[in-house]
Amino acid sequence: MAAAAGPGAEKGILERLEGGEVVVGDGSFLITLEKRGYVKAGLWTPEAITEHPNAVRQLHMEFLRAGSNVMQTFTFSASEENMESKWEDVNAAACDLAREVADKGDALVAGGICQTSVYKRHKDEARIKKLFRQQLEVFARKNVDFLIAEYFEHAEEAVWAVEVLKEPGKPVAATMCIGSEGDMHGVTPGECAVKLVKAGASIVGVNCRFGPRTSLQTMKLMKEGLRAAGLKAHLMVQPLGFHTPDCGKGGFVDLPEYPFGKLRHVSEVLVISRCDKMETATMNNYGTVLQYETV
């Protein structure tokens, strides 16, 4: 049974998807707020939630007015590992802001977590799951509508995130920042999708490292992997808002311009047009959740 929606929304995420709706999310809070002077490039932690709440509220409102059906909490990198004593206040305030704006329309609130630096150093499953669970406890207290594990380079860590997020019984989406070559350990996109669904994710996909064409190619591989395994899931894609012809396996973060230098120049020169977005949307028969990481 699909989970119930929050107080301002008529239907939950799974109810919408199972009814055939295309659900549109938001995105690009870090890069957009950096361009507006509220976030520091390179650190990418969301202190702006408590330091500049009106700026965050305004961006949520812009996405809602543009047609977003989901307000994702601005909690990327907002774990205790990255924010020390600030993490809990930031996560709570992010939930409140997202709900405030979502309730102005028929929108859902998604609580989001992302990969940790602990995994690359130690692969300490207990420590990593504790970090995920701390944020989850805030999301549960604030009664978000569903949960997103996003921006994972490694399938194993993404699986750990899903295992934690599914604990309260809300729908879980999981996206990996990979291209058609798969994760950093060589796990193929199809295998990644299978692992995430078996761990408990109802929605799987990719986000934030590649442009629309590469992202859709990767989604095709995920869909084929799920079909071969006899599994079903809703699919989700969040491509960058610019083309990435020169990127390798790691996506745009492997460019020498990242995160400083000429990255903004590169992204603006290669920015996708409205026609590109329309083309991507019409090609998007691999998934039913569509987001753009605009720049």
Phi and psi in degrees as a GROMACS rama.xvg file:
@    title "Ramachandran Plot"
@    xaxis  label "Phi"
@    yaxis  label "Psi"
@TYPE xy
-68.8761  142.445  ALA-2
-68.4898  149.892  ALA-3
-70.0704  153.104  ALA-4
-81.271  168.048  ALA-5
-71.2013  -179.078  GLY-6
-63.2212  -26.3151  PRO-7
-96.7984  -8.28489  GLY-8
-110.228  145.452  ALA-9
-82.465  -33.0866  GLU-10
-133.179  147.775  LYS-11
-78.3156  174.334  GLY-12
-63.1156  -45.7497  ILE-13
-70.4872  -35.2928  LEU-14
-62.2894  -40.1725  GLU-15
-65.9869  -47.9797  ARG-16
-66.2581  -42.2389  LEU-17
-67.7954  -19.9086  GLU-18
-86.9199  2.39652  GLY-19
90.4989  7.17484  GLY-20
-73.1927  148.941  GLU-21
-93.441  117.433  VAL-22
-98.324  128.303  VAL-23
-105.658  128.614  VAL-24
-100.925  -177.08  GLY-25
-104.283  -165.197  ASP-26
163.873  176.127  GLY-27
66.418  28.122  SER-28
-64.1436  -44.7175  PHE-29
-64.2547  -51.356  LEU-30
-69.2238  -41.0476  ILE-31
-65.4418  -44.0236  THR-32
-70.2367  -27.3553  LEU-33
-65.9145  -42.755  GLU-34
-64.8475  -27.6522  LYS-35
-90.6226  -0.658667  ARG-36
92.2109  17.7133  GLY-37
-109.524  -11.7379  TYR-38
-132.012  143.066  VAL-39
-89.8247  124.782  LYS-40
-62.5849  138.693  ALA-41
102.95  -39.3311  GLY-42
-89.8295  -45.158  LEU-43
57.5035  34.7953  TRP-44
-105.41  146.11  THR-45
-90.7736  49.6735  PRO-46
-58.9401  -20.89  GLU-47
-57.6138  -24.2133  ALA-48
-54.5523  -44.2638  ILE-49
-98.2831  -25.8769  THR-50
-86.1406  -33.0768  GLU-51
-137.855  60.7625  HIS-52
-60.2178  -32.4635  PRO-53
-65.3545  -33.6035  ASN-54
-66.6663  -40.6961  ALA-55
-69.1339  -42.8694  VAL-56
-59.8919  -42.5172  ARG-57
-62.6725  -40.5645  GLN-58
-67.761  -40.6295  LEU-59
-56.4963  -44.651  HIS-60
-64.0787  -38.0937  MET-61
-62.5271  -41.7144  GLU-62
-66.9052  -40.685  PHE-63
-61.9854  -45.0689  LEU-64
-67.2507  -28.7384  ARG-65
-76.8058  -14.0565  ALA-66
119.071  8.91858  GLY-67
-65.6962  137.123  SER-68
-97.1476  -8.10344  ASN-69
-132.497  130.167  VAL-70
-103.643  106.954  MET-71
-85.683  135.311  GLN-72
-59.9488  139.801  THR-73
-81.971  73.5183  PHE-74
-126.967  20.7942  THR-75
-63.2624  126.121  PHE-76
64.9226  20.4426  SER-77
-95.5866  41.7638  ALA-78
-92.9071  167.957  SER-79
-59.5105  -33.2259  GLU-80
-57.4331  -39.6652  GLU-81
-96.6826  -25.376  ASN-82
-121.335  0.503474  MET-83
50.4957  -123.769  GLU-84
-72.1624  -14.455  SER-85
-80.195  -16.4675  LYS-86
-58.6978  -42.6598  TRP-87
-69.0842  -43.9221  GLU-88
-62.1144  -39.9052  ASP-89
-65.6637  -45.1255  VAL-90
-63.7599  -41.9743  ASN-91
-65.9186  -45.0357  ALA-92
-65.3243  -36.1516  ALA-93
-63.3951  -40.3489  ALA-94
-63.8135  -42.626  CYS-95
-64.14  -43.3068  ASP-96
-65.4871  -44.7828  LEU-97
-61.4092  -42.1794  ALA-98
-67.3188  -41.4147  ARG-99
-55.3033  -44.9607  GLU-100
-76.9955  -41.7397  VAL-101
-57.3726  -36.9213  ALA-102
-71.5518  -8.31712  ASP-103
-82.2746  -7.22988  LYS-104
-148.394  -171.272  GLY-105
-89.6764  59.6668  ASP-106
-116.245  155.445  ALA-107
-102.497  159.816  LEU-108
-112.115  128.256  VAL-109
-115.708  127.827  ALA-110
-87.3643  128.995  GLY-111
-119.013  139.673  GLY-112
-124.897  165.205  ILE-113
-139.09  178.916  CYS-114
-62.0459  159.707  GLN-115
-110.992  162.645  THR-116
-83.5348  -16.3948  SER-117
-61.4517  -37.3037  VAL-118
-59.85  -44.9268  TYR-119
-65.8672  -31.1663  LYS-120
-86.4033  -43.216  ARG-121
-129.909  -22.4327  HIS-122
53.2479  40.922  LYS-123
-84.2474  96.1644  ASP-124
-58.867  -44.2197  GLU-125
-63.3959  -44.4056  ALA-126
-64.9543  -43.162  ARG-127
-65.8879  -44.0333  ILE-128
-65.3536  -31.4733  LYS-129
-63.777  -42.5788  LYS-130
-61.7086  -44.1986  LEU-131
-62.7665  -43.5822  PHE-132
-67.1172  -32.5273  ARG-133
-60.6189  -46.725  GLN-134
-66.5434  -39.8953  GLN-135
-58.765  -39.2915  LEU-136
-60.7064  -37.7377  GLU-137
-67.9775  -44.9746  VAL-138
-59.3286  -41.144  PHE-139
-66.2691  -41.2669  ALA-140
-63.9208  -34.9402  ARG-141
-88.1493  -2.15252  LYS-142
57.7079  51.6789  ASN-143
-64.9345  161.631  VAL-144
-82.2461  -37.1813  ASP-145
-155.043  179.105  PHE-146
-128.56  144.617  LEU-147
-126.883  127.365  ILE-148
-103.023  114.017  ALA-149
-127.86  159.157  GLU-150
63.1192  57.8962  TYR-151
-111.562  128.379  PHE-152
-86.3655  -21.0251  GLU-153
-121.708  125.907  HIS-154
-60.2335  -38.3087  ALA-155
-60.0417  -46.6638  GLU-156
-67.295  -36.623  GLU-157
-62.3264  -39.8399  ALA-158
-62.0784  -42.9562  VAL-159
-59.5505  -40.5062  TRP-160
-63.1174  -44.5465  ALA-161
-63.2563  -42.1568  VAL-162
-58.8512  -35.4055  GLU-163
-76.6193  -48.5423  VAL-164
-63.8853  -26.4326  LEU-165
-77.2171  -8.3263  LYS-166
-57.3483  -42.4423  GLU-167
-79.4513  -3.99887  PRO-168
89.8437  7.4615  GLY-169
-86.377  157.183  LYS-170
-60.2469  145.029  PRO-171
-123.772  131.048  VAL-172
-110.538  144.918  ALA-173
-137.859  125.161  ALA-174
-124.985  144.759  THR-175
-115.425  145.323  MET-176
-91.5161  69.3016  CYS-177
-129.689  161.447  ILE-178
-109.549  -159.082  GLY-179
-69.1092  -14.9284  SER-180
-81.3112  -10.7718  GLU-181
94.7146  -166.208  GLY-182
-79.8747  -179.295  ASP-183
-70.6654  -10.5121  MET-184
-104.131  7.66331  HIS-185
85.1694  11.5036  GLY-186
-73.8635  124.831  VAL-187
-67.8509  159.169  THR-188
-55.4708  -40.5749  PRO-189
-62.9564  -42.9562  GLY-190
-66.1315  -38.3242  GLU-191
-59.7933  -45.9517  CYS-192
-61.1078  -43.525  ALA-193
-61.8453  -44.6958  VAL-194
-61.2481  -42.0734  LYS-195
-68.2021  -41.1413  LEU-196
-67.1587  -42.8512  VAL-197
-63.2804  -28.778  LYS-198
-75.5962  -19.2743  ALA-199
128.942  4.38701  GLY-200
-76.8091  137.072  ALA-201
-94.3088  -18.627  SER-202
-134.616  131.669  ILE-203
-135.933  157.376  VAL-204
174.123  -154.338  GLY-205
-132.25  157.344  VAL-206
-156.001  146.432  ASN-207
69.0482  10.2602  CYS-208
-118.226  -23.4553  ARG-209
-133.409  163.669  PHE-210
-74.5208  -179.625  GLY-211
-58.346  -44.2528  PRO-212
-64.5279  -49.5884  ARG-213
-63.4375  -39.5295  THR-214
-62.1919  -43.1695  SER-215
-70.1201  -33.8567  LEU-216
-61.0119  -40.9468  GLN-217
-67.8287  -38.8783  THR-218
-62.1457  -37.6534  MET-219
-60.2292  -42.4257  LYS-220
-66.5611  -37.8527  LEU-221
-63.1405  -46.1159  MET-222
-61.8359  -41.658  LYS-223
-64.6017  -38.78  GLU-224
-63.9425  -41.9527  GLY-225
-65.57  -41.8756  LEU-226
-62.4673  -42.864  ARG-227
-63.8653  -30.4041  ALA-228
-88.4294  -1.85276  ALA-229
72.829  28.3102  GLY-230
-113.356  154.914  LEU-231
-127.813  144.761  LYS-232
-159.935  157.077  ALA-233
-77.9721  149.176  HIS-234
-115.017  150.808  LEU-235
-138.95  134.263  MET-236
-134.867  133.359  VAL-237
-132.365  82.05  GLN-238
-74.8785  163.924  PRO-239
-67.6063  160.487  LEU-240
-88.7662  16.8386  GLY-241
-144.233  157.064  PHE-242
-74.1262  151.971  HIS-243
-129.824  59.7949  THR-244
-69.3408  -23.2512  PRO-245
-100.155  5.62542  ASP-246
-82.6184  146.074  CYS-247
-94.7329  -151.848  GLY-248
-60.5464  -33.1258  LYS-249
-83.5192  -2.36949  GLY-250
79.0089  -158.058  GLY-251
-66.1776  -20.3137  PHE-252
-71.7557  -12.1889  VAL-253
-86.5119  -8.53944  ASP-254
-66.8214  142.501  LEU-255
-62.6567  -18.7398  PRO-256
-79.2046  -11.9972  GLU-257
-83.6399  141.672  TYR-258
-92.9573  -1.98318  PRO-259
-106.188  -141.418  PHE-260
54.4458  -126.618  GLY-261
-104.015  18.7869  LYS-262
-58.261  -43.2714  LEU-263
-62.2279  -40.2885  ARG-264
-62.4086  -45.0785  HIS-265
-60.3125  -47.4397  VAL-266
-65.988  -34.5903  SER-267
-75.6941  -34.0766  GLU-268
-66.6703  -38.0223  VAL-269
-99.7573  14.038  LEU-270
-58.9544  140.588  VAL-271
-78.2229  146.442  ILE-272
-89.0609  174.27  SER-273
-63.7739  -33.7713  ARG-274
-64.6893  -40.3071  CYS-275
-60.4278  -42.9494  ASP-276
-64.5347  -40.8134  LYS-277
-63.6076  -41.9994  MET-278
-62.5015  -42.9366  GLU-279
-63.4252  -41.3672  THR-280
-62.9608  -40.6491  ALA-281
-72.3579  -26.5287  THR-282
-81.8048  -12.3171  MET-283
-78.3551  60.9497  ASN-284
-94.0216  14.1124  ASN-285
-96.7049  -16.6064  TYR-286
-149.752  171.797  GLY-287
-124.535  4.81137  THR-288
-120.819  121.881  VAL-289
-123.8  125.226  LEU-290
-131.944  159.215  GLN-291
-126.098  131.766  TYR-292
-91.4912  87.2231  GLU-293
-77.258  162.476  THR-294
